Amino acid sequence: MFREIGSVRNKADEVSLQILALFRESISEIHLNEPESVSDYFKPEYSHYIVVHTPLDIRFPEKREEWNMRFCRDVGVSIVECIVAETDRIYVKGLIAVNGSKVYAILPFTTIDAEKTKQATFPEDRMARIRAQVLPAVLPDIIGETILDIGSGFGSLTLELAKNNPDSKVYGIDIHDSLTGQSQMNADILGVTNVEFRTGNAYALPFESEFAEVATCFFMLHHLEDIKFALFEIKRVLKNGGLLIAVEPLAHQHHHGPQFSEVEWKALFEDVGFAVEVENMEGAAILKAVKKM
């Protein structure tokens, strides 16, 4: 039987953790019941740890059964990266637990574990592979004084945009308070000051007309019931000549949403009044759309 040694503090809830793949880059605080014991658990020679904690009270779809096995049974088990470990604060990245969860054990992730990790086999996450290959090629080219990241999720890509544009103001917009709250917590802990996260709807963005030079949508539009309506709203908040960069899965690459080809995505943007260039990279459509004057 495990003994409770601490608790988790973050902005995550059961709703936001339904999109677990995006939460991995988020930061949580571990509050130890005995703060003076920090050095008993965290050592300077280790960067990663195994944390045993309260399980999630949800069930993921059958195709994510490995997530149910790891996080939704008698306990949850996360492999985390230590960001800060001091007596008054402990911050880790990748703790898959909701706010208020109990922590039962903290164990070092060792060289033995790392050797096994290199040999491990597990089901491929196709969309994660596509994202990992495509987005690093797209992000460096996104430049503007005011940038809106619409559908920002837990904000990891929004923070990259802010770091790449240190003299700009970057806004992340998502529909759930828990997502924008966690994103702002991530930004505050990492010291990224030129970013702000707001709760808002893609159909009614919380900005005045002609507000931004650049807007981005990363693997978001295909989740919407009315993509064209959202594109008109994004066009409204862009300045004349402003740029919308969207990345979307192509047909047969994703299990839900419209199964659009490059031609169909391009036609949709043109119907709204954008001048569009589209590129196919690794099974994703990269759309660069300029708002016509």
C-alpha angles and dihedrals in degrees: 000000000000121000119222110249100169149333141251126249120192139112097258124121134177092270096054093044090062083086092054096157090067095044095065093089093052123109126233132186120231112209111200119211087224105037092188088066094070091108090053090064107025121055126184092233092062125072099178134044141187111237123194112204148150110308124242114263094224139083122230121213119278092260087063096050090132088063090053090051093051104037111017108052130074092319137000121240121201132180106217138185115229112232100171129001113182133137093259098040141020119188124184134177122226102025104153098208137105125245111286096023117148121245116218105173141008116197131175118255100229141197088262089060092047092053091052092047090060090057097043124120124197139153113295118249098215097189092048089053092050092048092049092052100041108037099058087057092051106041100066091058094056106100131160144124092245119027128183119200104197116201091018096171110189091350103244093132092040089057090050089053090050092049091048091050104039094165093050134081113240124193126196116203126193135157099236124074091212091058096048091042092053091044091054090048089053091050094047094050093046092047096239101154104172095069131084128185122211132183109237147137125253088225093055110025115198094238137092122251117283091014103140141041094210137027127185134198116186115194089325111106096069089063092063126094092214110032094170092055090053092048091054089051092049089049089053094058094045121091118240106282089019121149130237115193115191131176118198136169116256125231115303093013097095134042098224141033128040116335096224128172124216090264093051094049090049092049091050092054092045091052088060093052105263126135101229140199117186131194130187112223123171093331096315131105114230108201122193107189125182121202107237117238 
